[in-house]
Amino acid sequence: MRSGTYDFLAQERIIWGKPAAEAAVAEADRLGAQRVFLVASRSLNRKTPVVAAVRDALGPRCAGTFDECQEHTPRATVIAAAEAARAARPDLIVSLGGGTVIDTVKVMLVCLAQDVRDVDAMGEWHPRLNPDGSRFVPAIKPPPYRQIAVPTTLSAAEFSNIGGCTDPKRKVKDAFTAREIGPLAVIMDPAATLYTPGDLWFSTGIRGVDHAVEGICSITPSAIVDGTSLHALRLFKEALPRTKSGPNDLEARLACQEAAWLSGLGIGRAQYGASHGIGHSLGAVTGIGHGHTSCIMLPAVLAWNRDHTTERQRWIAEAFGRKDGDAAAAVAGLVEALGQPRRLRDCGVTRDQFPDIAKGALGNMWVRTNPRPIKSEDDVLQILDMAW
């Protein structure tokens, strides 16, 4: 008989269709917050009205803004954010932006909880593989305060308590996790996404597709992840192309946000596979954004796994409207329709980078839980060749 466990997030509410500033103030009121610290991307803060609207609505309760987040969340920016937060003495964080911003806050909260003040000390506090292949997950204290997220991409980082953070010395992206580092509440305002560059919006949409697909194909499946992921795929298939043909279509943008929400229910609760795992190493070695790593790696991984997940790949293909069971072709077709890169060489990846990518991938926990077992760097190299 099948058995398993699904752990719900320490997340109280999802708010959708309301202006971000109005909803953020309402949440601060509900929580009794008096000093609210904003963390945002530099472009969102300095080139759009989104952050200023929240700051103005909070008035004197705004304790400051940090906007030095960087893609792939390098350790140094997390330490800088933690120092800025210590100086501001907030009682609530509002994160505004994509997965980089939200993950910066997650890992920052780990550093604040454990009083970590330098990049080398961070190495003690992320999960890692033991020599026997089992997982070591450090116990993290509760953070001093929580975050409210206003996402502007479709990465679904706001629906997990896992934050990715890159160690540039090792060229590895580590995952940090603790029960209360994920957002306490999420505000989905489609108007706040209008300033998101098209490539980032579409590629993170495929990242959401990746969450759904690898949740369905997981070696630890569950009914809730199967159901929400399949509906997420239907929403993405219909709504993402609508946002390409009509960038100001707020209903389509909200449907994409709802799809990201549904796809995100598997993050950290279903064991993902090699698309996520190789993608982490690919991003750390080459700098490619995780949206684009999903565009490139997911079709290749689906093809490599097909004989081990045939029935579930048929479900995925049917959600995309295909009757032939070819999930890899279904995903690749959406990637192409959105004008996103489909091959590693399209993003400037060279074959001489493959060994570093494969080495980093083999130490990734999700590579070790791929449906078709990956036992060596040669297996990873086979998949990279398929994506070349």
C-alpha positions as CSV (number, residue, x, y, z in Angstrom):
1,M,0.0,0.0,0.0
2,R,1.2,3.5,-0.8
3,S,2.3,5.7,2.1
4,G,3.7,9.2,2.5
5,T,3.6,12.5,4.3
6,Y,2.7,16.0,3.1
7,D,4.0,18.9,5.3
8,F,2.0,22.1,5.0
9,L,3.8,25.4,5.1
10,A,3.8,27.8,8.0
11,Q,1.8,30.1,5.7
12,E,-1.4,31.8,6.8
13,R,-2.9,33.3,3.7
14,I,-2.8,34.1,0.0
15,I,-4.2,37.4,-1.2
16,W,-5.0,37.9,-4.9
17,G,-6.3,40.6,-7.1
18,K,-5.7,43.5,-4.7
19,P,-3.2,46.3,-5.1
20,A,0.1,45.4,-3.4
21,A,0.4,48.6,-1.3
22,E,-3.2,48.3,0.0
23,A,-2.7,44.6,0.9
24,A,0.7,45.1,2.5
25,V,-0.6,47.8,4.8
26,A,-3.6,45.6,5.7
27,E,-1.2,42.7,6.6
28,A,1.0,45.0,8.7
29,D,-2.2,46.2,10.5
30,R,-3.3,42.6,11.0
31,L,0.0,41.6,12.5
32,G,0.5,44.7,14.5
33,A,3.8,45.5,12.8
34,Q,5.3,48.9,13.6
35,R,8.6,48.7,11.7
36,V,8.4,47.2,8.3
37,F,11.6,46.6,6.3
38,L,11.4,46.3,2.5
39,V,13.6,44.0,0.5
40,A,13.4,44.4,-3.3
41,S,15.3,44.1,-6.5
42,R,17.2,47.3,-7.5
43,S,15.3,47.7,-10.8
44,L,11.9,47.3,-9.2
45,N,12.8,49.8,-6.5
46,R,14.6,52.4,-8.7
47,K,12.8,52.1,-12.0
48,T,9.1,51.3,-11.2
49,P,6.5,52.8,-8.8
50,V,5.8,49.4,-7.1
51,V,8.1,49.7,-4.1
52,A,7.5,53.4,-3.6
53,A,3.8,52.8,-3.5
54,V,4.2,50.3,-0.6
55,R,6.7,52.6,1.1
56,D,4.4,55.6,0.9
57,A,1.4,53.6,2.1
58,L,3.3,52.4,5.1
59,G,4.4,55.9,5.9
60,P,6.5,56.2,9.1
61,R,6.2,52.5,9.7
62,C,8.6,51.8,6.9
63,A,12.0,51.1,8.6
64,G,14.1,51.1,5.4
65,T,14.7,49.4,2.1
66,F,17.4,47.0,0.9
67,D,17.7,46.6,-2.9
68,E,21.1,45.0,-3.5
69,C,19.8,41.5,-4.2
70,Q,21.7,39.7,-7.0
71,E,20.7,36.8,-9.2
72,H,21.4,33.3,-7.8
73,T,21.6,34.9,-4.3
74,P,25.4,34.9,-3.7
75,R,26.2,34.5,0.0
76,A,27.7,38.0,0.3
77,T,24.4,39.7,-0.6
78,V,22.6,37.7,2.0
79,I,25.1,38.8,4.7
80,A,24.7,42.4,3.5
81,A,20.9,42.1,3.7
82,A,21.2,40.6,7.3
83,E,23.4,43.5,8.4
84,A,20.9,46.0,6.9
85,A,18.0,44.3,8.7
86,R,19.9,44.3,12.0
87,A,20.5,48.1,11.7
88,A,16.8,48.7,10.8
89,R,15.4,46.6,13.7
90,P,12.2,45.7,12.0
91,D,9.3,43.5,13.2
92,L,8.2,42.5,9.7
93,I,9.8,42.1,6.2
94,V,8.0,42.8,3.0
95,S,9.8,41.2,0.0
96,L,9.0,42.6,-3.5
97,G,10.3,40.9,-6.6
98,G,11.1,37.5,-7.9
99,G,12.7,34.3,-6.5
100,T,16.1,36.1,-6.0
101,V,14.6,38.6,-3.6
102,I,12.4,36.1,-1.8
103,D,15.2,33.6,-1.4
104,T,17.5,36.4,-0.2
105,V,15.1,37.0,2.6
106,K,14.7,33.3,3.4
107,V,18.4,32.8,3.8
108,M,18.8,36.1,5.6
109,L,16.3,34.9,8.2
110,V,18.4,31.7,8.7
111,C,21.5,34.0,9.3
112,L,19.6,36.2,11.7
113,A,18.2,33.1,13.6
114,Q,21.6,31.6,14.0
115,D,23.5,34.9,14.3
116,V,25.6,34.2,11.2
117,R,27.7,37.2,10.2
118,D,30.1,36.0,7.5
119,V,29.9,34.0,4.3
120,D,32.1,31.1,5.5
121,A,29.9,30.5,8.6
122,M,26.9,30.0,6.3
123,G,28.3,26.6,5.2
124,E,27.3,25.1,8.6
125,W,23.6,25.8,8.1
126,H,22.4,24.3,4.8
127,P,21.3,20.7,4.2
128,R,23.8,18.4,2.6
129,L,24.5,14.8,1.7
130,N,26.2,12.5,4.2
131,P,28.9,10.2,2.8
132,D,26.4,7.4,2.7
133,G,24.0,9.4,0.6
134,S,21.5,10.2,3.4
135,R,20.6,13.8,4.1
136,F,21.8,16.0,7.0
137,V,19.4,18.9,7.7
138,P,20.5,21.3,10.4
139,A,18.1,22.4,13.1
140,I,17.4,26.2,12.6
141,K,16.0,28.4,15.4
142,P,12.8,30.4,14.6
143,P,13.7,33.7,12.9
144,P,13.2,36.9,14.8
145,Y,10.3,38.0,12.4
146,R,8.5,36.8,9.3
147,Q,8.2,38.0,5.7
148,I,5.3,38.9,3.5
149,A,6.0,38.4,-0.2
150,V,4.8,40.4,-3.2
151,P,6.0,38.2,-6.1
152,T,6.6,39.7,-9.5
153,T,7.7,36.5,-11.3
154,L,6.4,33.0,-11.6
155,S,9.2,31.1,-9.8
156,A,6.9,30.2,-6.9
157,A,9.7,30.9,-4.3
158,E,7.0,32.4,-2.2
159,F,5.3,29.0,-1.8
160,S,8.3,27.2,-0.2
161,N,10.5,27.3,2.9
162,I,13.6,26.5,0.8
163,G,16.0,29.3,-0.2
164,G,18.7,28.8,-2.8
165,C,22.0,30.6,-2.1
166,T,25.2,30.4,-4.2
167,D,28.7,29.9,-2.8
168,P,30.9,31.5,-5.5
169,K,34.0,29.8,-4.2
170,R,32.6,26.3,-4.7
171,K,30.4,27.2,-7.7
172,V,27.6,25.5,-5.9
173,K,24.1,26.6,-5.1
174,D,23.1,25.4,-1.6
175,A,19.5,25.1,-0.3
176,F,18.7,26.5,3.1
177,T,15.5,25.5,4.9
178,A,13.6,26.1,8.1
179,R,10.0,26.0,8.9
180,E,9.3,29.7,9.3
181,I,11.6,31.3,6.7
182,G,9.0,31.2,3.9
183,P,6.4,33.9,3.6
184,L,3.7,34.1,6.2
185,A,1.4,35.6,3.6
186,V,1.6,36.1,-0.2
187,I,0.1,39.1,-2.1
188,M,-0.5,38.3,-5.8
189,D,-1.1,41.6,-7.5
190,P,-0.9,41.1,-11.3
191,A,-0.4,44.9,-11.8
192,A,2.9,44.6,-9.9
193,T,4.1,42.1,-12.6
194,L,3.6,44.5,-15.5
195,Y,7.2,45.8,-15.1
196,T,8.7,42.3,-15.2
197,P,10.8,41.8,-18.4
198,G,9.1,39.5,-20.8
199,D,12.0,36.9,-20.9
200,L,12.0,36.7,-17.1
201,W,8.2,36.4,-16.9
202,F,8.0,33.6,-19.5
203,S,11.1,31.7,-18.3
204,T,9.9,31.7,-14.7
205,G,6.6,30.5,-16.1
206,I,8.4,27.5,-17.4
207,R,10.1,27.2,-14.0
208,G,6.6,26.8,-12.7
209,V,5.9,24.2,-15.3
210,D,9.0,22.4,-14.0
211,H,7.7,22.4,-10.5
212,A,4.5,20.9,-11.6
213,V,6.1,18.3,-13.9
214,E,8.7,17.1,-11.5
215,G,6.0,17.0,-8.7
216,I,3.9,14.7,-10.8
217,C,6.8,12.5,-11.7
218,S,8.2,12.5,-8.2
219,I,9.4,9.3,-6.5
220,T,7.3,10.5,-3.5
221,P,4.0,11.4,-5.2
222,S,0.9,12.6,-3.4
223,A,-2.7,13.3,-4.4
224,I,-2.6,17.0,-3.5
225,V,0.6,17.6,-5.6
226,D,-0.8,15.5,-8.5
227,G,-4.1,17.4,-8.6
228,T,-2.7,20.9,-8.1
229,S,0.2,20.3,-10.5
230,L,-2.1,19.1,-13.4
231,H,-4.4,22.1,-13.1
232,A,-1.3,24.4,-12.9
233,L,-0.2,22.9,-16.3
234,R,-3.6,23.6,-17.8
235,L,-3.5,27.2,-16.6
236,F,0.1,27.8,-17.8
237,K,-0.7,26.3,-21.2
238,E,-3.6,28.7,-21.7
239,A,-2.5,31.8,-19.8
240,L,1.2,32.2,-20.6
241,P,0.7,32.6,-24.4
242,R,-2.1,35.1,-23.6
243,T,0.4,37.3,-21.7
244,K,2.7,37.1,-24.6
245,S,0.1,38.3,-27.1
246,G,-1.4,40.7,-24.6
247,P,1.2,41.9,-22.1
248,N,-1.4,44.1,-20.2
249,D,-4.0,41.3,-19.8
250,L,-4.2,41.4,-16.0
251,E,-6.6,38.4,-15.9
252,A,-4.1,36.3,-17.8
253,R,-1.4,37.4,-15.5
254,L,-3.4,36.5,-12.5
255,A,-4.1,33.1,-14.0
256,C,-0.4,32.6,-14.4
257,Q,0.1,33.6,-10.7
258,E,-2.5,31.1,-9.7
259,A,-0.7,28.5,-11.7
260,A,2.5,29.3,-10.0
261,W,0.7,29.0,-6.6
262,L,-0.6,25.5,-7.5
263,S,2.7,24.3,-8.9
264,G,4.5,25.6,-5.8
265,L,2.6,23.3,-3.5
266,G,5.1,20.5,-4.4
267,I,8.3,22.5,-3.6
268,G,9.9,20.7,-0.7
269,R,7.0,18.4,-0.2
270,A,7.7,16.2,-3.3
271,Q,11.1,15.0,-4.1
272,Y,12.0,16.6,-7.4
273,G,14.4,15.3,-10.0
274,A,17.3,16.1,-12.4
275,S,15.7,19.1,-14.1
276,H,15.9,21.0,-10.8
277,G,19.0,19.4,-9.6
278,I,21.1,19.8,-12.8
279,G,19.6,23.3,-13.2
280,H,21.0,24.3,-9.8
281,S,24.5,23.3,-10.9
282,L,24.1,24.8,-14.3
283,G,23.1,28.1,-12.8
284,A,26.0,28.1,-10.3
285,V,28.6,27.3,-13.0
286,T,27.4,29.3,-15.9
287,G,25.2,32.0,-14.4
288,I,22.1,31.1,-16.4
289,G,18.9,32.0,-14.7
290,H,16.8,29.2,-13.3
291,G,13.9,30.0,-15.5
292,H,16.1,29.3,-18.5
293,T,17.7,26.2,-17.0
294,S,14.2,24.8,-16.8
295,C,13.4,25.8,-20.4
296,I,16.5,23.8,-21.5
297,M,16.8,20.9,-19.0
298,L,13.2,19.9,-18.5
299,P,12.5,18.4,-22.0
300,A,15.8,16.6,-21.9
301,V,15.2,15.1,-18.4
302,L,11.7,14.1,-19.4
303,A,13.0,12.2,-22.4
304,W,15.7,10.6,-20.3
305,N,13.2,9.5,-17.6
306,R,10.4,8.5,-20.0
307,D,10.6,4.7,-19.5
308,H,10.5,5.2,-15.7
309,T,7.5,7.6,-15.7
310,T,5.5,6.7,-18.8
311,E,2.0,6.8,-17.2
312,R,2.6,10.1,-15.5
313,Q,4.2,11.7,-18.5
314,R,1.0,10.7,-20.3
315,W,-1.0,12.8,-17.8
316,I,1.4,15.7,-18.4
317,A,1.0,15.5,-22.2
318,E,-2.8,15.3,-21.8
319,A,-2.8,18.5,-19.7
320,F,-1.1,20.2,-22.6
321,G,-3.7,18.8,-25.0
322,R,-1.5,16.1,-26.5
323,K,-2.8,12.5,-27.0
324,D,0.6,10.9,-27.8
325,G,2.0,10.9,-24.3
326,D,5.1,12.9,-25.3
327,A,5.5,15.2,-22.3
328,A,9.0,16.3,-23.5
329,A,7.6,17.6,-26.8
330,A,4.7,19.3,-25.0
331,V,7.0,21.3,-22.8
332,A,9.4,22.0,-25.6
333,G,6.5,23.3,-27.7
334,L,5.4,25.8,-25.0
335,V,9.1,26.9,-24.5
336,E,9.3,27.6,-28.3
337,A,6.0,29.4,-28.4
338,L,7.2,31.7,-25.7
339,G,10.4,32.5,-27.6
340,Q,12.6,31.0,-24.9
341,P,16.0,29.2,-25.4
342,R,15.7,25.5,-25.9
343,R,19.4,24.4,-26.1
344,L,22.4,24.9,-23.8
345,R,24.3,26.3,-26.8
346,D,21.6,29.0,-27.2
347,C,22.7,30.4,-23.8
348,G,26.4,30.3,-24.6
349,V,27.2,27.1,-22.5
350,T,30.3,25.4,-23.8
351,R,31.1,21.7,-23.6
352,D,34.2,22.3,-21.6
353,Q,31.9,23.5,-18.8
354,F,30.1,20.1,-18.7
355,P,32.5,18.4,-16.2
356,D,32.0,21.2,-13.6
357,I,28.2,21.1,-14.1
358,A,28.1,17.3,-13.8
359,K,30.3,17.3,-10.7
360,G,28.1,19.9,-8.9
361,A,25.0,18.2,-10.0
362,L,26.0,14.8,-8.6
363,G,26.1,16.4,-5.1
364,N,22.6,17.9,-5.5
365,M,19.9,16.2,-3.4
366,W,17.3,16.3,-6.2
367,V,19.6,14.7,-8.7
368,R,19.8,11.8,-6.2
369,T,16.0,11.5,-6.2
370,N,15.5,11.5,-10.0
371,P,12.9,8.8,-11.0
372,R,15.6,7.1,-13.2
373,P,18.5,6.7,-10.9
374,I,21.5,8.9,-11.7
375,K,24.6,7.0,-10.4
376,S,27.6,8.9,-12.0
377,E,28.8,12.0,-13.6
378,D,28.6,10.1,-16.9
379,D,24.8,9.9,-16.4
380,V,24.6,13.7,-16.0
381,L,26.8,14.2,-19.0
382,Q,24.4,12.1,-21.1
383,I,21.5,14.4,-20.1
384,L,23.6,17.5,-20.9
385,D,24.4,16.0,-24.3
386,M,20.7,15.6,-24.9
387,A,20.2,19.3,-24.0
388,W,23.1,20.6,-26.0
